[in-house]
Amino acid sequence: MEKSGITFREIEVFLAVVDAGSLSAASQRLNQPVSTTSRFLARLEDKLQTTLLRRTTRRLDLTDEGCSFLKDAREIINSIESAQERVLLRQGQPSGPLRVDAATPFVLHTLIPLLADYRRQYPLVDLILTSNEDFVDLLESRVDLALRIGEMKDSSLHSRLICRTRIRILASPQYIRDHGMPATVADLKQHTLLGFTRDSLNSWPLHNDDGDTLHIQPDIAASSGEVLRQLSLAGHGIICLADFMTGQDLASGNLVEILAQQNTGDTRPIQAVYYRQTALAARVSSFVDHLIQAIREQDWAIT
């Protein structure tokens, strides 16, 4: 008896398992029992007459055949999504899934407040938000658009500037009452400094004794700027963070600026990032256009 062809659902399940990293995680994402996910995957492998995934007690690993099929599977899904979008675009409506990745602080302080207006304008776009503090491989993570703070180093990526943001040295009034206000850059050596686990993010907009940009060694380090913000609000030390995160804290007096006169005025670009070889889908460009318009109206945004 001749076997039937591969179905869209089987490809979808395969990609979900690869992206989620396990059958159970994929089943939760697909809202179906693990047994159903396993059955779809087994059926796909049977039709292809090969093993796509090696199953161990701890993880799933792609075989060579699985790696080859993964690339084709993603192209198939992308083609179907693009075809659907082209049909709906004739009706003037961007549609389909839009996978957006950004650092947690940017999601919390910038994206979430702006989503309601976007959803009203583009109700057929299905937003999928992920948060990563470090850079991610957009293709491997199936991310359509990444929002990043800082200069881009990967030449294979295309970026579109949204705005720039100032970075400031800050502490809570409680911390200053307990430890005093630093009057000079050298005074920082006597204080608790809060910084990032990624060392490249620990350059502050100040000059050291040699006239070079001050690079600090944090007394308390965290991978997330939001964690550092909360530590500073709780009185644990001095931080250096961007205005998009701390503007409301400054306005309310929950944080105060330190060494404002010595601040070099450095800014950081906030950029929308995507692959050069991928034409901007209407749903991606609609989201970026919305962000640029909405964010540039914020008090902290520098255009």
C-alpha positions as CSV (number, residue, x, y, z in Angstrom):
1,M,0.0,0.0,0.0
2,E,1.5,3.4,-1.0
3,K,2.1,5.8,1.8
4,S,0.4,9.1,1.9
5,G,2.4,12.3,1.6
6,I,3.7,14.5,4.4
7,T,1.1,16.7,6.0
8,F,1.5,20.3,7.1
9,R,0.6,19.2,10.7
10,E,3.4,16.7,10.8
11,I,5.9,19.4,9.7
12,E,4.5,21.8,12.3
13,V,4.8,19.2,15.1
14,F,8.4,18.5,14.0
15,L,9.4,22.1,14.1
16,A,7.7,22.6,17.5
17,V,9.7,19.7,19.0
18,V,13.0,21.1,17.6
19,D,12.2,24.6,18.8
20,A,10.9,23.5,22.2
21,G,13.7,21.0,22.8
22,S,11.5,18.2,24.1
23,L,8.3,16.3,23.4
24,S,6.6,17.5,26.6
25,A,7.5,21.2,26.0
26,A,6.3,20.9,22.4
27,S,3.1,19.3,23.5
28,Q,2.4,22.2,25.8
29,R,3.1,24.7,23.1
30,L,0.8,22.8,20.7
31,N,-1.9,22.2,23.4
32,Q,-2.0,18.5,22.8
33,P,-1.0,15.3,24.7
34,V,2.6,14.0,24.5
35,S,1.3,10.8,22.9
36,T,-0.2,12.8,20.0
37,T,3.0,14.7,19.4
38,S,5.0,11.5,19.5
39,R,2.6,9.8,17.1
40,F,2.9,12.7,14.5
41,L,6.7,12.6,14.8
42,A,6.8,8.9,14.3
43,R,4.5,9.1,11.4
44,L,6.7,11.7,9.7
45,E,9.8,9.6,10.2
46,D,8.0,6.6,8.8
47,K,7.0,8.5,5.7
48,L,10.6,9.7,5.2
49,Q,12.0,6.3,6.1
50,T,14.6,7.9,8.3
51,T,15.3,9.0,11.9
52,L,15.1,12.8,12.3
53,L,15.6,13.0,16.1
54,R,17.7,10.9,18.5
55,R,15.8,10.4,21.7
56,T,17.7,10.1,25.0
57,T,16.5,10.3,28.5
58,R,17.6,13.9,28.8
59,R,17.4,15.5,25.4
60,L,16.5,15.3,21.7
61,D,19.3,15.6,19.1
62,L,18.9,16.2,15.4
63,T,20.4,13.5,13.1
64,D,22.2,14.6,9.9
65,E,19.0,13.8,8.0
66,G,17.0,15.8,10.6
67,C,19.3,18.9,10.1
68,S,18.8,18.7,6.4
69,F,15.0,18.3,6.7
70,L,14.8,21.1,9.3
71,K,16.0,23.7,6.7
72,D,13.4,22.5,4.2
73,A,10.7,22.4,6.8
74,R,11.3,26.0,7.8
75,E,11.2,27.1,4.2
76,I,7.9,25.2,3.6
77,I,6.3,26.9,6.7
78,N,7.6,30.3,5.7
79,S,6.3,29.8,2.1
80,I,2.8,28.9,3.4
81,E,2.8,31.9,5.8
82,S,3.9,34.2,3.0
83,A,1.3,32.9,0.6
84,Q,-1.4,33.5,3.3
85,E,-0.1,37.0,3.8
86,R,-0.1,37.8,0.1
87,V,-3.7,36.8,-0.2
88,L,-4.7,38.9,2.8
89,L,-2.6,41.8,1.7
90,R,-4.9,42.1,-1.3
91,Q,-7.5,43.0,1.3
92,G,-5.2,45.5,2.9
93,Q,-4.5,43.5,6.0
94,P,-1.0,42.4,7.2
95,S,-1.5,39.0,8.9
96,G,0.2,35.9,10.2
97,P,2.6,35.2,13.1
98,L,5.2,37.9,14.0
99,R,8.0,36.6,16.2
100,V,9.6,39.5,18.1
101,D,12.6,39.1,20.5
102,A,13.9,41.7,22.9
103,A,15.6,42.0,26.2
104,T,13.2,41.7,29.1
105,P,13.5,45.4,30.2
106,F,12.6,46.6,26.7
107,V,9.6,44.3,26.6
108,L,8.3,45.4,30.0
109,H,9.0,49.2,29.8
110,T,8.6,49.9,26.1
111,L,6.8,47.2,24.1
112,I,4.0,46.3,26.4
113,P,2.6,49.8,26.7
114,L,2.6,50.2,22.9
115,L,1.0,46.9,21.9
116,A,-2.7,47.9,22.4
117,D,-2.6,50.5,19.7
118,Y,-0.8,48.1,17.3
119,R,-3.3,45.3,18.0
120,R,-6.2,47.6,17.2
121,Q,-4.7,48.6,13.9
122,Y,-3.5,45.1,12.9
123,P,-5.8,42.5,14.5
124,L,-4.8,39.7,12.0
125,V,-1.1,39.8,13.1
126,D,-0.4,37.2,15.8
127,L,2.4,38.5,18.1
128,I,4.8,36.0,19.6
129,L,7.1,37.7,22.1
130,T,10.3,36.2,23.5
131,S,12.9,37.7,25.8
132,N,16.6,37.1,25.6
133,E,19.2,39.2,27.4
134,D,21.9,38.0,24.9
135,F,21.9,38.0,21.1
136,V,20.2,35.1,19.5
137,D,20.4,33.4,16.1
138,L,17.3,34.8,14.4
139,L,17.0,31.9,11.9
140,E,17.6,29.2,14.5
141,S,15.2,30.7,17.0
142,R,12.6,31.5,14.3
143,V,12.6,35.1,15.2
144,D,11.3,37.5,12.5
145,L,12.4,40.7,14.3
146,A,14.8,41.4,17.1
147,L,14.9,44.7,19.0
148,R,18.4,45.5,20.3
149,I,20.1,48.2,22.3
150,G,23.7,48.9,21.1
151,E,25.8,48.9,18.0
152,M,25.4,46.0,15.6
153,K,28.4,43.8,14.8
154,D,26.9,41.1,12.6
155,S,27.2,42.1,8.9
156,S,24.6,39.5,7.9
157,L,21.9,41.4,9.7
158,H,20.1,44.5,8.5
159,S,19.0,47.1,11.1
160,R,16.7,50.0,11.1
161,L,17.2,52.7,13.8
162,I,14.2,53.4,16.0
163,C,15.8,56.0,18.2
164,R,18.7,56.6,20.7
165,T,18.6,56.6,24.5
166,R,20.8,58.3,27.1
167,I,22.4,56.2,29.8
168,R,22.8,57.6,33.3
169,I,24.4,56.8,36.6
170,L,21.6,56.3,39.2
171,A,20.9,55.3,42.8
172,S,18.0,55.3,45.2
173,P,17.6,58.0,47.8
174,Q,17.8,55.3,50.4
175,Y,21.2,54.2,49.2
176,I,22.5,57.8,49.1
177,R,21.2,58.4,52.7
178,D,23.1,55.3,53.9
179,H,26.3,55.7,51.9
180,G,26.5,59.3,50.8
181,M,26.5,61.0,47.4
182,P,29.7,60.4,45.2
183,A,31.2,63.8,44.3
184,T,33.8,62.5,41.9
185,V,34.3,59.5,39.6
186,A,37.1,58.3,42.0
187,D,34.5,58.2,44.8
188,L,32.8,55.3,43.1
189,K,35.5,53.0,44.4
190,Q,34.0,53.4,47.9
191,H,30.5,52.4,46.7
192,T,28.7,49.2,45.7
193,L,28.4,49.1,41.9
194,L,25.8,47.1,40.2
195,G,26.6,45.8,36.7
196,F,26.1,43.1,34.1
197,T,27.4,39.6,33.9
198,R,28.3,40.4,30.3
199,D,31.5,42.4,30.7
200,S,31.1,44.5,27.5
201,L,28.0,46.2,29.0
202,N,29.9,47.5,32.0
203,S,31.4,50.7,30.4
204,W,29.9,53.7,32.0
205,P,29.6,57.2,30.4
206,L,32.4,58.6,32.7
207,H,36.1,59.1,32.4
208,N,38.6,57.5,34.7
209,D,41.8,59.1,35.9
210,D,43.6,58.4,32.6
211,G,40.8,60.0,30.6
212,D,39.5,56.7,29.2
213,T,36.0,55.5,29.4
214,L,35.3,54.1,32.9
215,H,34.9,50.3,32.9
216,I,33.6,49.0,36.2
217,Q,34.0,45.7,38.0
218,P,30.5,45.1,39.5
219,D,30.2,44.2,43.2
220,I,26.8,42.6,42.3
221,A,26.2,41.4,38.7
222,A,23.1,40.3,36.9
223,S,22.3,39.2,33.3
224,S,19.2,41.4,33.1
225,G,18.9,45.2,33.3
226,E,15.5,44.8,35.0
227,V,17.2,42.8,37.8
228,L,19.8,45.6,38.2
229,R,17.0,48.2,38.3
230,Q,15.2,46.4,41.0
231,L,18.4,46.0,43.0
232,S,19.0,49.7,42.9
233,L,15.4,50.6,43.8
234,A,15.9,48.4,46.8
235,G,19.0,50.3,47.9
236,H,21.6,47.8,47.0
237,G,23.9,50.0,45.0
238,I,24.6,52.3,42.0
239,I,23.6,51.4,38.5
240,C,24.1,52.6,34.9
241,L,21.0,52.1,32.8
242,A,19.2,53.6,29.8
243,D,16.5,56.2,30.1
244,F,13.8,54.0,28.5
245,M,14.0,51.8,31.7
246,T,14.4,54.5,34.3
247,G,12.7,57.6,33.1
248,Q,9.7,57.1,35.3
249,D,11.9,56.3,38.3
250,L,13.7,59.6,37.9
251,A,10.4,61.5,37.5
252,S,9.0,59.9,40.6
253,G,12.1,60.4,42.7
254,N,12.6,56.7,43.2
255,L,16.0,57.0,41.6
256,V,18.3,60.1,41.4
257,E,21.0,60.8,39.0
258,I,24.6,60.7,40.2
259,L,27.6,62.5,38.7
260,A,25.4,64.3,36.1
261,Q,28.0,66.9,35.4
262,Q,30.7,64.3,34.7
263,N,28.4,62.2,32.4
264,T,29.8,62.2,28.9
265,G,26.3,62.2,27.4
266,D,26.8,58.9,25.6
267,T,23.7,57.4,23.9
268,R,22.8,53.9,22.7
269,P,20.9,53.1,19.5
270,I,17.7,51.1,19.7
271,Q,17.5,49.1,16.5
272,A,15.1,46.8,14.7
273,V,17.1,43.9,13.4
274,Y,16.4,41.2,10.7
275,Y,18.3,39.2,8.1
276,R,19.3,41.1,4.9
277,Q,18.3,38.2,2.6
278,T,14.8,38.2,3.9
279,A,12.4,40.8,2.4
280,L,10.5,42.6,5.1
281,A,7.1,41.1,5.3
282,A,4.2,43.5,5.7
283,R,3.6,42.4,9.3
284,V,7.3,43.1,10.2
285,S,7.4,46.5,8.5
286,S,4.0,47.4,10.0
287,F,5.3,46.7,13.5
288,V,8.6,48.6,13.0
289,D,6.8,51.6,11.5
290,H,4.4,51.6,14.5
291,L,7.3,51.4,17.0
292,I,9.2,54.2,15.4
293,Q,6.2,56.5,15.5
294,A,5.2,55.6,19.0
295,I,8.6,55.5,20.6
296,R,9.8,58.7,19.1
297,E,7.0,60.5,20.9
298,Q,8.4,59.3,24.3
299,D,10.2,61.9,26.4
300,W,13.3,59.8,26.7
301,A,13.7,59.1,23.0
302,I,16.5,60.9,21.0
303,T,15.9,61.1,17.3
